[in-house]
């Protein structure tokens, strides 16, 4: 009995993850958006310009779906309102789809009484996940309409992302370094503030202030987790740039960090990952030919990233790496003649 219950709960866990992906996908389609990426228990499926491609990613016992607006769709004038509508549609879809699956489970248990413990485990897991989904959406709605510090920071993140989609580069969005926010005891409130600040500084080439963000990034990379992979990437990029300036300690740190996120980085074809990997190959591993190939690939695929403001920044950074790699190759070939 207990074993059947636990097996049912385990099956329920995987099923509700898949259902969540379906719910997010349908909600996005209702908003007129398209599928960009789907990661299913470590298998990454990407759809770019109508073409599907699959690759291995870091295993995670979850399903995640990324939906983006169509390239030719106008950027919303009121992104906060769009987010509100999206959260409401997720609640409705979760109630309809998960409710239908729960009803089917009840009917199954009534027909096959010997499977009742299995179905009960499944239904409890389904119910818990449904509550989590709905409570998360309600929390989002409260932040969209509330006046708390958390709500204000959340709305600011939506507005900034919308500016990036409109083509505004991070360096052109005013954001001031605020140590109280960066190292706030309520760090989760300011996650996006730090991200926005980092891209603003990166786009300006202000590595002095980026250095002041290192403790924050280092804390995020104490233990490897898929959700924190972006911090590994950007910390590796920083150490690679500093290594190019002759800092041997950063050279060592870059190799150490690379060994911890190598699989995720090499399997990620997004423009930011290509920028980080090509910088490592050029400035740390001393492989200019590989760096040139990776940076060129990143530049070629840059426009596939659905955020034109960040794309403009990434293109410039990749072009700088390409020029440096070409110079290094020419210099090496000249020395060998």
ZADO-1210 file (C-alpha; in nm, 4 decimals, padded with zeros to 6 digits):
<atoms>
<atom x="00.0000" y="00.0000" z="00.0000" code="UNK" pos="1"/>
<atom x="00.2664" y="00.2497" z="00.1064" code="UNK" pos="2"/>
<atom x="00.4891" y="00.1539" z="-00.1858" code="UNK" pos="3"/>
<atom x="00.2026" y="00.2009" z="-00.4313" code="UNK" pos="4"/>
<atom x="00.1256" y="00.5397" z="-00.2759" code="UNK" pos="5"/>
<atom x="00.4887" y="00.6520" z="-00.3114" code="UNK" pos="6"/>
<atom x="00.5074" y="00.5247" z="-00.6692" code="UNK" pos="7"/>
<atom x="00.1892" y="00.7179" z="-00.7469" code="UNK" pos="8"/>
<atom x="00.3363" y="01.0325" z="-00.5943" code="UNK" pos="9"/>
<atom x="00.6547" y="00.9902" z="-00.8004" code="UNK" pos="10"/>
<atom x="00.4551" y="00.9422" z="-01.1197" code="UNK" pos="11"/>
<atom x="00.2483" y="01.2446" z="-01.0212" code="UNK" pos="12"/>
<atom x="00.5607" y="01.4550" z="-00.9808" code="UNK" pos="13"/>
<atom x="00.6746" y="01.3898" z="-01.3364" code="UNK" pos="14"/>
<atom x="00.3248" y="01.4212" z="-01.4825" code="UNK" pos="15"/>
<atom x="00.2533" y="01.7558" z="-01.3155" code="UNK" pos="16"/>
<atom x="00.5849" y="01.8916" z="-01.4438" code="UNK" pos="17"/>
<atom x="00.4787" y="01.7996" z="-01.7958" code="UNK" pos="18"/>
<atom x="00.1336" y="01.9481" z="-01.7350" code="UNK" pos="19"/>
<atom x="00.2937" y="02.2715" z="-01.6159" code="UNK" pos="20"/>
<atom x="00.4919" y="02.2922" z="-01.9386" code="UNK" pos="21"/>
<atom x="00.1725" y="02.2378" z="-02.1367" code="UNK" pos="22"/>
<atom x="-00.0099" y="02.5054" z="-01.9357" code="UNK" pos="23"/>
<atom x="00.2685" y="02.7612" z="-01.9924" code="UNK" pos="24"/>
<atom x="00.2758" y="02.6752" z="-02.3636" code="UNK" pos="25"/>
<atom x="-00.1024" y="02.7136" z="-02.4087" code="UNK" pos="26"/>
<atom x="-00.1045" y="03.0373" z="-02.2065" code="UNK" pos="27"/>
<atom x="00.1706" y="03.1754" z="-02.4305" code="UNK" pos="28"/>
<atom x="-00.0145" y="03.0747" z="-02.7460" code="UNK" pos="29"/>
<atom x="-00.3268" y="03.2513" z="-02.6192" code="UNK" pos="30"/>
<atom x="-00.1128" y="03.5653" z="-02.5781" code="UNK" pos="31"/>
<atom x="00.0040" y="03.5270" z="-02.9387" code="UNK" pos="32"/>
<atom x="00.3543" y="03.4116" z="-02.8452" code="UNK" pos="33"/>
<atom x="00.5674" y="03.1251" z="-02.9804" code="UNK" pos="34"/>
<atom x="00.7810" y="02.8490" z="-02.8303" code="UNK" pos="35"/>
<atom x="01.1493" y="02.9401" z="-02.7889" code="UNK" pos="36"/>
<atom x="01.2835" y="02.6618" z="-02.5711" code="UNK" pos="37"/>
<atom x="01.1732" y="02.3578" z="-02.3754" code="UNK" pos="38"/>
<atom x="01.3933" y="02.1671" z="-02.1310" code="UNK" pos="39"/>
<atom x="01.2594" y="01.8260" z="-02.0311" code="UNK" pos="40"/>
<atom x="01.4531" y="01.6566" z="-01.7513" code="UNK" pos="41"/>
<atom x="01.7904" y="01.7582" z="-01.8952" code="UNK" pos="42"/>
<atom x="01.7048" y="01.7433" z="-02.2674" code="UNK" pos="43"/>
<atom x="01.7012" y="02.0908" z="-02.4212" code="UNK" pos="44"/>
<atom x="01.4782" y="02.1487" z="-02.7262" code="UNK" pos="45"/>
<atom x="01.5122" y="02.4834" z="-02.9023" code="UNK" pos="46"/>
<atom x="01.2981" y="02.6253" z="-03.1815" code="UNK" pos="47"/>
<atom x="01.4655" y="02.8974" z="-03.3877" code="UNK" pos="48"/>
<atom x="01.3202" y="03.0266" z="-03.7138" code="UNK" pos="49"/>
<atom x="01.0840" y="02.7311" z="-03.7270" code="UNK" pos="50"/>
<atom x="01.3631" y="02.4723" z="-03.6882" code="UNK" pos="51"/>
<atom x="01.3765" y="02.2384" z="-03.3895" code="UNK" pos="52"/>
<atom x="01.7086" y="02.1270" z="-03.2426" code="UNK" pos="53"/>
<atom x="01.7841" y="01.9107" z="-02.9403" code="UNK" pos="54"/>
<atom x="02.0882" y="01.9031" z="-02.7136" code="UNK" pos="55"/>
<atom x="02.1905" y="01.7710" z="-02.3737" code="UNK" pos="56"/>
<atom x="02.1724" y="02.0062" z="-02.0786" code="UNK" pos="57"/>
<atom x="02.2445" y="01.9775" z="-01.7073" code="UNK" pos="58"/>
<atom x="01.9954" y="01.7259" z="-01.5681" code="UNK" pos="59"/>
<atom x="01.7147" y="01.8760" z="-01.3656" code="UNK" pos="60"/>
<atom x="01.4052" y="01.6853" z="-01.2460" code="UNK" pos="61"/>
<atom x="01.1804" y="01.9532" z="-01.3928" code="UNK" pos="62"/>
<atom x="01.0246" y="02.0688" z="-01.7187" code="UNK" pos="63"/>
<atom x="01.0651" y="02.4318" z="-01.8230" code="UNK" pos="64"/>
<atom x="00.9084" y="02.6067" z="-02.1216" code="UNK" pos="65"/>
<atom x="01.0130" y="02.9459" z="-02.2576" code="UNK" pos="66"/>
<atom x="00.7577" y="03.1352" z="-02.4657" code="UNK" pos="67"/>
<atom x="00.8499" y="03.4589" z="-02.6455" code="UNK" pos="68"/>
<atom x="00.6666" y="03.7068" z="-02.8630" code="UNK" pos="69"/>
<atom x="00.6921" y="03.6720" z="-03.2410" code="UNK" pos="70"/>
<atom x="00.9725" y="03.8667" z="-03.4055" code="UNK" pos="71"/>
<atom x="00.7289" y="04.0786" z="-03.6065" code="UNK" pos="72"/>
<atom x="00.4942" y="04.1492" z="-03.3151" code="UNK" pos="73"/>
<atom x="00.5086" y="04.4997" z="-03.1649" code="UNK" pos="74"/>
<atom x="00.6505" y="04.5277" z="-02.8140" code="UNK" pos="75"/>
<atom x="00.3633" y="04.5925" z="-02.5678" code="UNK" pos="76"/>
<atom x="00.3215" y="04.9500" z="-02.4518" code="UNK" pos="77"/>
<atom x="00.1971" y="04.8294" z="-02.1129" code="UNK" pos="78"/>
<atom x="00.4044" y="04.5225" z="-02.0158" code="UNK" pos="79"/>
<atom x="00.2630" y="04.5195" z="-01.6605" code="UNK" pos="80"/>
<atom x="-00.0900" y="04.4739" z="-01.7958" code="UNK" pos="81"/>
<atom x="00.0286" y="04.1929" z="-02.0252" code="UNK" pos="82"/>
<atom x="00.1904" y="04.0155" z="-01.7305" code="UNK" pos="83"/>
<atom x="-00.1353" y="04.0477" z="-01.5352" code="UNK" pos="84"/>
<atom x="-00.3335" y="03.8856" z="-01.8182" code="UNK" pos="85"/>
<atom x="-00.0761" y="03.6077" z="-01.8486" code="UNK" pos="86"/>
<atom x="-00.0955" y="03.5256" z="-01.4748" code="UNK" pos="87"/>
<atom x="-00.4753" y="03.5155" z="-01.4864" code="UNK" pos="88"/>
<atom x="-00.4707" y="03.2807" z="-01.7874" code="UNK" pos="89"/>
<atom x="-00.2254" y="03.0480" z="-01.6089" code="UNK" pos="90"/>
<atom x="-00.4638" y="03.0207" z="-01.3107" code="UNK" pos="91"/>
<atom x="-00.7615" y="02.9411" z="-01.5327" code="UNK" pos="92"/>
<atom x="-00.5691" y="02.6851" z="-01.7390" code="UNK" pos="93"/>
<atom x="-00.4244" y="02.5173" z="-01.4276" code="UNK" pos="94"/>
<atom x="-00.7735" y="02.4765" z="-01.2832" code="UNK" pos="95"/>
<atom x="-00.9165" y="02.3395" z="-01.6104" code="UNK" pos="96"/>
<atom x="-00.6327" y="02.1050" z="-01.7164" code="UNK" pos="97"/>
<atom x="-00.5249" y="01.9805" z="-01.3741" code="UNK" pos="98"/>
<atom x="-00.8913" y="01.9549" z="-01.2706" code="UNK" pos="99"/>
<atom x="-00.9660" y="01.7354" z="-01.5718" code="UNK" pos="100"/>
<atom x="-00.6674" y="01.5099" z="-01.4954" code="UNK" pos="101"/>
<atom x="-00.7760" y="01.4868" z="-01.1293" code="UNK" pos="102"/>
<atom x="-01.1298" y="01.3897" z="-01.2337" code="UNK" pos="103"/>
<atom x="-00.9880" y="01.1172" z="-01.4585" code="UNK" pos="104"/>
<atom x="-00.7808" y="00.9920" z="-01.1651" code="UNK" pos="105"/>
<atom x="-01.0861" y="00.9733" z="-00.9380" code="UNK" pos="106"/>
<atom x="-01.2803" y="00.7776" z="-01.2006" code="UNK" pos="107"/>
<atom x="-00.9852" y="00.5415" z="-01.2435" code="UNK" pos="108"/>
<atom x="-00.9641" y="00.4804" z="-00.8674" code="UNK" pos="109"/>
<atom x="-01.3388" y="00.4102" z="-00.8538" code="UNK" pos="110"/>
<atom x="-01.3141" y="00.1544" z="-01.1348" code="UNK" pos="111"/>
<atom x="-00.9920" y="-00.0153" z="-01.0209" code="UNK" pos="112"/>
<atom x="-01.0030" y="-00.0191" z="-00.6401" code="UNK" pos="113"/>
<atom x="-00.6758" y="-00.2134" z="-00.6159" code="UNK" pos="114"/>
<atom x="-00.5002" y="00.0861" z="-00.7752" code="UNK" pos="115"/>
<atom x="-00.6504" y="00.3328" z="-00.5257" code="UNK" pos="116"/>
<atom x="-00.3251" y="00.3881" z="-00.3233" code="UNK" pos="117"/>
<atom x="-00.1374" y="00.4551" z="-00.6485" code="UNK" pos="118"/>
<atom x="-00.3994" y="00.7041" z="-00.7662" code="UNK" pos="119"/>
<atom x="-00.4153" y="00.8703" z="-00.4226" code="UNK" pos="120"/>
<atom x="-00.0419" y="00.9383" z="-00.4312" code="UNK" pos="121"/>
<atom x="-00.0796" y="01.0795" z="-00.7807" code="UNK" pos="122"/>
<atom x="-00.3772" y="01.3005" z="-00.6853" code="UNK" pos="123"/>
<atom x="-00.2075" y="01.4413" z="-00.3754" code="UNK" pos="124"/>
<atom x="00.0995" y="01.5390" z="-00.5785" code="UNK" pos="125"/>
<atom x="-00.1236" y="01.6879" z="-00.8486" code="UNK" pos="126"/>
<atom x="-00.3183" y="01.8863" z="-00.5900" code="UNK" pos="127"/>
<atom x="-00.0035" y="02.0195" z="-00.4209" code="UNK" pos="128"/>
<atom x="00.1475" y="02.1327" z="-00.7514" code="UNK" pos="129"/>
<atom x="-00.1781" y="02.2946" z="-00.8579" code="UNK" pos="130"/>
<atom x="-00.1847" y="02.4927" z="-00.5328" code="UNK" pos="131"/>
<atom x="00.1780" y="02.5962" z="-00.5862" code="UNK" pos="132"/>
<atom x="00.1075" y="02.7120" z="-00.9443" code="UNK" pos="133"/>
<atom x="-00.2003" y="02.9102" z="-00.8427" code="UNK" pos="134"/>
<atom x="-00.0370" y="03.0627" z="-00.5349" code="UNK" pos="135"/>
<atom x="00.2649" y="03.1659" z="-00.7475" code="UNK" pos="136"/>
<atom x="00.0359" y="03.3357" z="-00.9997" code="UNK" pos="137"/>
<atom x="-00.1583" y="03.5083" z="-00.7216" code="UNK" pos="138"/>
<atom x="00.1703" y="03.6298" z="-00.5724" code="UNK" pos="139"/>
<atom x="00.2626" y="03.7710" z="-00.9155" code="UNK" pos="140"/>
<atom x="-00.0729" y="03.9489" z="-00.9403" code="UNK" pos="141"/>
<atom x="-00.0247" y="04.0992" z="-00.5941" code="UNK" pos="142"/>
<atom x="00.3216" y="04.2256" z="-00.6931" code="UNK" pos="143"/>
<atom x="00.1791" y="04.3734" z="-01.0124" code="UNK" pos="144"/>
<atom x="-00.0811" y="04.5679" z="-00.8181" code="UNK" pos="145"/>
<atom x="00.0852" y="04.6249" z="-00.4793" code="UNK" pos="146"/>
<atom x="00.2960" y="04.9072" z="-00.3363" code="UNK" pos="147"/>
<atom x="00.5482" y="04.7085" z="-00.1315" code="UNK" pos="148"/>
<atom x="00.9233" y="04.7267" z="-00.1963" code="UNK" pos="149"/>
<atom x="00.9051" y="04.3809" z="-00.3533" code="UNK" pos="150"/>
<atom x="00.6161" y="04.4838" z="-00.5799" code="UNK" pos="151"/>
<atom x="00.7926" y="04.8004" z="-00.6984" code="UNK" pos="152"/>
<atom x="01.1138" y="04.6090" z="-00.7772" code="UNK" pos="153"/>
<atom x="00.9142" y="04.3463" z="-00.9663" code="UNK" pos="154"/>
<atom x="00.7346" y="04.6021" z="-01.1844" code="UNK" pos="155"/>
<atom x="01.0638" y="04.7785" z="-01.2550" code="UNK" pos="156"/>
<atom x="01.2086" y="04.4492" z="-01.3813" code="UNK" pos="157"/>
<atom x="00.9171" y="04.4047" z="-01.6222" code="UNK" pos="158"/>
<atom x="00.9532" y="04.7609" z="-01.7528" code="UNK" pos="159"/>
<atom x="01.3307" y="04.7252" z="-01.8056" code="UNK" pos="160"/>
<atom x="01.2901" y="04.3938" z="-01.9878" code="UNK" pos="161"/>
<atom x="01.0346" y="04.5607" z="-02.2110" code="UNK" pos="162"/>
<atom x="01.2859" y="04.8370" z="-02.2925" code="UNK" pos="163"/>
<atom x="01.5430" y="04.5726" z="-02.3870" code="UNK" pos="164"/>
<atom x="01.2852" y="04.4186" z="-02.6221" code="UNK" pos="165"/>
<atom x="01.2249" y="04.7639" z="-02.7735" code="UNK" pos="166"/>
<atom x="01.5937" y="04.7784" z="-02.8651" code="UNK" pos="167"/>
<atom x="01.7248" y="04.9973" z="-02.5829" code="UNK" pos="168"/>
<atom x="02.0770" y="04.8905" z="-02.4851" code="UNK" pos="169"/>
<atom x="02.1535" y="04.8279" z="-02.1155" code="UNK" pos="170"/>
<atom x="02.4091" y="05.1131" z="-02.1103" code="UNK" pos="171"/>
<atom x="02.1319" y="05.3565" z="-02.2095" code="UNK" pos="172"/>
<atom x="01.9059" y="05.2613" z="-01.9173" code="UNK" pos="173"/>
<atom x="01.9962" y="05.4619" z="-01.6103" code="UNK" pos="174"/>
<atom x="02.0779" y="05.2403" z="-01.3124" code="UNK" pos="175"/>
<atom x="02.2981" y="05.3471" z="-01.0219" code="UNK" pos="176"/>
<atom x="02.5118" y="05.1225" z="-00.8054" code="UNK" pos="177"/>
<atom x="02.3367" y="05.0767" z="-00.4711" code="UNK" pos="178"/>
<atom x="02.5289" y="04.8634" z="-00.2248" code="UNK" pos="179"/>
<atom x="02.2272" y="04.8343" z="00.0059" code="UNK" pos="180"/>
<atom x="02.0349" y="04.6643" z="-00.2730" code="UNK" pos="181"/>
<atom x="02.3226" y="04.4458" z="-00.3942" code="UNK" pos="182"/>
<atom x="02.3917" y="04.3108" z="-00.0458" code="UNK" pos="183"/>
<atom x="02.0440" y="04.3439" z="00.0997" code="UNK" pos="184"/>
<atom x="01.9326" y="04.0743" z="00.3502" code="UNK" pos="185"/>
<atom x="01.6289" y="04.0489" z="00.1197" code="UNK" pos="186"/>
<atom x="01.8487" y="03.9641" z="-00.1773" code="UNK" pos="187"/>
<atom x="01.5710" y="03.7871" z="-00.3701" code="UNK" pos="188"/>
<atom x="01.3859" y="04.1168" z="-00.4075" code="UNK" pos="189"/>
<atom x="01.6767" y="04.2669" z="-00.5998" code="UNK" pos="190"/>
<atom x="01.7776" y="03.9733" z="-00.8206" code="UNK" pos="191"/>
<atom x="01.6808" y="04.1570" z="-01.1367" code="UNK" pos="192"/>
<atom x="01.8269" y="04.4865" z="-01.0128" code="UNK" pos="193"/>
<atom x="02.1680" y="04.3176" z="-00.9913" code="UNK" pos="194"/>
<atom x="02.1231" y="04.1609" z="-01.3348" code="UNK" pos="195"/>
<atom x="02.0217" y="04.4949" z="-01.4863" code="UNK" pos="196"/>
<atom x="02.3105" y="04.6701" z="-01.3119" code="UNK" pos="197"/>
<atom x="02.5571" y="04.4072" z="-01.4351" code="UNK" pos="198"/>
<atom x="02.4494" y="04.4368" z="-01.7989" code="UNK" pos="199"/>
<atom x="02.4545" y="04.8168" z="-01.7699" code="UNK" pos="200"/>
<atom x="02.8156" y="04.8054" z="-01.6442" code="UNK" pos="201"/>
<atom x="02.9170" y="04.5365" z="-01.8940" code="UNK" pos="202"/>
<atom x="02.7758" y="04.7372" z="-02.1846" code="UNK" pos="203"/>
<atom x="02.9715" y="05.0439" z="-02.0644" code="UNK" pos="204"/>
<atom x="03.2889" y="04.8393" z="-02.0064" code="UNK" pos="205"/>
<atom x="03.2968" y="04.9500" z="-01.6418" code="UNK" pos="206"/>
<atom x="03.4878" y="04.6629" z="-01.4826" code="UNK" pos="207"/>
<atom x="03.5637" y="04.8683" z="-01.1709" code="UNK" pos="208"/>
<atom x="03.2041" y="04.8475" z="-01.0540" code="UNK" pos="209"/>
<atom x="03.1633" y="04.4933" z="-01.1892" code="UNK" pos="210"/>
<atom x="03.4420" y="04.3950" z="-00.9497" code="UNK" pos="211"/>
<atom x="03.2245" y="04.5235" z="-00.6653" code="UNK" pos="212"/>
<atom x="02.9552" y="04.2750" z="-00.7688" code="UNK" pos="213"/>
<atom x="03.1907" y="03.9754" z="-00.7459" code="UNK" pos="214"/>
<atom x="03.0984" y="03.8725" z="-00.3878" code="UNK" pos="215"/>
<atom x="02.7339" y="03.8549" z="-00.4979" code="UNK" pos="216"/>
<atom x="02.8195" y="03.6380" z="-00.7998" code="UNK" pos="217"/>
<atom x="03.0565" y="03.4203" z="-00.5971" code="UNK" pos="218"/>
<atom x="02.7862" y="03.3497" z="-00.3412" code="UNK" pos="219"/>
<atom x="02.5567" y="03.2390" z="-00.6238" code="UNK" pos="220"/>
<atom x="02.8215" y="02.9960" z="-00.7489" code="UNK" pos="221"/>
<atom x="02.9098" y="02.8255" z="-00.4212" code="UNK" pos="222"/>
<atom x="02.7052" y="02.5253" z="-00.5321" code="UNK" pos="223"/>
<atom x="02.6147" y="02.4352" z="-00.8887" code="UNK" pos="224"/>
<atom x="02.2467" y="02.4746" z="-00.9704" code="UNK" pos="225"/>
<atom x="02.0801" y="02.5159" z="-01.3119" code="UNK" pos="226"/>
<atom x="01.9029" y="02.8323" z="-01.1938" code="UNK" pos="227"/>
<atom x="02.2389" y="02.9948" z="-01.1128" code="UNK" pos="228"/>
<atom x="02.4198" y="02.8986" z="-01.4331" code="UNK" pos="229"/>
<atom x="02.4109" y="03.2570" z="-01.5644" code="UNK" pos="230"/>
<atom x="02.6259" y="03.3656" z="-01.2672" code="UNK" pos="231"/>
<atom x="02.8831" y="03.0985" z="-01.3519" code="UNK" pos="232"/>
<atom x="02.8923" y="03.2209" z="-01.7106" code="UNK" pos="233"/>
<atom x="02.9333" y="03.5891" z="-01.6317" code="UNK" pos="234"/>
<atom x="03.1851" y="03.5286" z="-01.3533" code="UNK" pos="235"/>
<atom x="03.3865" y="03.3184" z="-01.5981" code="UNK" pos="236"/>
<atom x="03.3670" y="03.6008" z="-01.8526" code="UNK" pos="237"/>
<atom x="03.4971" y="03.8497" z="-01.5955" code="UNK" pos="238"/>
<atom x="03.7887" y="03.6238" z="-01.4972" code="UNK" pos="239"/>
<atom x="03.8686" y="03.5647" z="-01.8664" code="UNK" pos="240"/>
<atom x="03.8877" y="03.9396" z="-01.9351" code="UNK" pos="241"/>
<atom x="04.1010" y="03.9956" z="-01.6257" code="UNK" pos="242"/>
<atom x="04.3247" y="03.7056" z="-01.7286" code="UNK" pos="243"/>
<atom x="04.3865" y="03.8836" z="-02.0600" code="UNK" pos="244"/>
<atom x="04.5203" y="04.1746" z="-01.8563" code="UNK" pos="245"/>
<atom x="04.7851" y="03.9518" z="-01.7006" code="UNK" pos="246"/>
<atom x="04.6122" y="03.8556" z="-01.3755" code="UNK" pos="247"/>
<atom x="04.7391" y="03.5011" z="-01.3107" code="UNK" pos="248"/>
<atom x="04.5051" y="03.4499" z="-01.0156" code="UNK" pos="249"/>
<atom x="04.2069" y="03.5175" z="-01.2434" code="UNK" pos="250"/>
<atom x="04.3520" y="03.2699" z="-01.4923" code="UNK" pos="251"/>
<atom x="04.3434" y="02.9989" z="-01.2270" code="UNK" pos="252"/>
<atom x="03.9926" y="03.0975" z="-01.1135" code="UNK" pos="253"/>
<atom x="03.8691" y="03.0890" z="-01.4732" code="UNK" pos="254"/>
<atom x="03.9894" y="02.7294" z="-01.5197" code="UNK" pos="255"/>
<atom x="03.8323" y="02.6266" z="-01.1884" code="UNK" pos="256"/>
<atom x="03.4978" y="02.7845" z="-01.2781" code="UNK" pos="257"/>
<atom x="03.5044" y="02.6437" z="-01.6312" code="UNK" pos="258"/>
<atom x="03.5468" y="02.2917" z="-01.4945" code="UNK" pos="259"/>
<atom x="03.2282" y="02.3372" z="-01.2911" code="UNK" pos="260"/>
<atom x="03.0033" y="02.4668" z="-01.5691" code="UNK" pos="261"/>
<atom x="03.1736" y="02.3209" z="-01.8778" code="UNK" pos="262"/>
<atom x="02.8861" y="02.0964" z="-01.9879" code="UNK" pos="263"/>
<atom x="02.6207" y="02.3656" z="-01.9553" code="UNK" pos="264"/>
<atom x="02.8376" y="02.6255" z="-02.1261" code="UNK" pos="265"/>
<atom x="02.9452" y="02.4124" z="-02.4221" code="UNK" pos="266"/>
<atom x="02.5909" y="02.2844" z="-02.4830" code="UNK" pos="267"/>
<atom x="02.4420" y="02.6349" z="-02.4748" code="UNK" pos="268"/>
<atom x="02.4300" y="02.7925" z="-02.8207" code="UNK" pos="269"/>
<atom x="02.2768" y="03.1228" z="-02.7078" code="UNK" pos="270"/>
<atom x="02.4679" y="03.4364" z="-02.7917" code="UNK" pos="271"/>
<atom x="02.5703" y="03.5116" z="-02.4318" code="UNK" pos="272"/>
<atom x="02.7078" y="03.1597" z="-02.3789" code="UNK" pos="273"/>
<atom x="02.9068" y="03.1777" z="-02.7047" code="UNK" pos="274"/>
<atom x="03.0481" y="03.5128" z="-02.5903" code="UNK" pos="275"/>
<atom x="03.1608" y="03.3666" z="-02.2564" code="UNK" pos="276"/>
<atom x="03.3057" y="03.0473" z="-02.4061" code="UNK" pos="277"/>
<atom x="03.4902" y="03.2295" z="-02.6864" code="UNK" pos="278"/>
<atom x="03.6391" y="03.4738" z="-02.4339" code="UNK" pos="279"/>
<atom x="03.7615" y="03.1812" z="-02.2209" code="UNK" pos="280"/>
<atom x="03.9112" y="03.0041" z="-02.5221" code="UNK" pos="281"/>
<atom x="04.0910" y="03.3197" z="-02.6367" code="UNK" pos="282"/>
<atom x="04.2091" y="03.4840" z="-02.3155" code="UNK" pos="283"/>
<atom x="04.2588" y="03.1839" z="-02.0860" code="UNK" pos="284"/>
<atom x="04.2991" y="02.8640" z="-02.2890" code="UNK" pos="285"/>
<atom x="04.5010" y="03.0449" z="-02.5604" code="UNK" pos="286"/>
<atom x="04.2994" y="02.8874" z="-02.8428" code="UNK" pos="287"/>
<atom x="04.2344" y="03.1811" z="-03.0794" code="UNK" pos="288"/>
<atom x="04.1158" y="02.9618" z="-03.3660" code="UNK" pos="289"/>
<atom x="03.8496" y="02.7983" z="-03.1470" code="UNK" pos="290"/>
<atom x="03.7579" y="03.1391" z="-03.0022" code="UNK" pos="291"/>
<atom x="03.7142" y="03.2844" z="-03.3511" code="UNK" pos="292"/>
<atom x="03.4889" y="02.9966" z="-03.4559" code="UNK" pos="293"/>
<atom x="03.2732" y="03.0219" z="-03.1418" code="UNK" pos="294"/>
<atom x="03.2430" y="03.4008" z="-03.1551" code="UNK" pos="295"/>
<atom x="03.1535" y="03.3917" z="-03.5247" code="UNK" pos="296"/>
<atom x="02.8868" y="03.1301" z="-03.4513" code="UNK" pos="297"/>
<atom x="02.7498" y="03.3454" z="-03.1699" code="UNK" pos="298"/>
<atom x="02.7401" y="03.6516" z="-03.3936" code="UNK" pos="299"/>
<atom x="02.5620" y="03.4558" z="-03.6653" code="UNK" pos="300"/>
<atom x="02.2924" y="03.3384" z="-03.4232" code="UNK" pos="301"/>
<atom x="02.2680" y="03.6619" z="-03.2240" code="UNK" pos="302"/>
<atom x="01.9432" y="03.7782" z="-03.3816" code="UNK" pos="303"/>
<atom x="01.7727" y="03.4551" z="-03.2739" code="UNK" pos="304"/>
<atom x="01.7765" y="03.5957" z="-02.9203" code="UNK" pos="305"/>
<atom x="01.4411" y="03.7648" z="-02.8673" code="UNK" pos="306"/>
<atom x="01.5671" y="04.0833" z="-02.7008" code="UNK" pos="307"/>
<atom x="01.7168" y="04.3342" z="-02.9446" code="UNK" pos="308"/>
<atom x="01.8652" y="04.5672" z="-02.6796" code="UNK" pos="309"/>
<atom x="02.0767" y="04.2877" z="-02.5294" code="UNK" pos="310"/>
<atom x="02.1562" y="04.1567" z="-02.8785" code="UNK" pos="311"/>
<atom x="02.3154" y="04.4910" z="-02.9738" code="UNK" pos="312"/>
<atom x="02.5413" y="04.4672" z="-02.6667" code="UNK" pos="313"/>
<atom x="02.6287" y="04.1018" z="-02.7286" code="UNK" pos="314"/>
<atom x="02.7142" y="04.1682" z="-03.0937" code="UNK" pos="315"/>
<atom x="02.9611" y="04.4413" z="-03.0013" code="UNK" pos="316"/>
<atom x="03.1271" y="04.2225" z="-02.7365" code="UNK" pos="317"/>
<atom x="03.1538" y="03.9317" z="-02.9825" code="UNK" pos="318"/>
<atom x="03.2953" y="04.1574" z="-03.2537" code="UNK" pos="319"/>
<atom x="03.5673" y="04.2674" z="-03.0087" code="UNK" pos="320"/>
<atom x="03.6544" y="03.9024" z="-02.9394" code="UNK" pos="321"/>
<atom x="03.6629" y="03.8262" z="-03.3134" code="UNK" pos="322"/>
<atom x="03.9022" y="04.1168" z="-03.3780" code="UNK" pos="323"/>
<atom x="04.1282" y="04.0055" z="-03.0918" code="UNK" pos="324"/>
<atom x="04.1250" y="03.6433" z="-03.2108" code="UNK" pos="325"/>
<atom x="04.2061" y="03.7461" z="-03.5677" code="UNK" pos="326"/>
<atom x="04.4915" y="03.9656" z="-03.4448" code="UNK" pos="327"/>
<atom x="04.6294" y="03.6827" z="-03.2314" code="UNK" pos="328"/>
<atom x="04.6102" y="03.4362" z="-03.5208" code="UNK" pos="329"/>
<atom x="04.7858" y="03.6809" z="-03.7547" code="UNK" pos="330"/>
<atom x="05.0544" y="03.7490" z="-03.4937" code="UNK" pos="331"/>
<atom x="05.1138" y="03.3765" z="-03.4315" code="UNK" pos="332"/>
<atom x="05.1339" y="03.2967" z="-03.8004" code="UNK" pos="333"/>
<atom x="05.3731" y="03.5837" z="-03.8498" code="UNK" pos="334"/>
<atom x="05.6016" y="03.4534" z="-03.5763" code="UNK" pos="335"/>
<atom x="05.5992" y="03.1052" z="-03.7304" code="UNK" pos="336"/>
<atom x="05.7078" y="03.2249" z="-04.0735" code="UNK" pos="337"/>
</atoms>
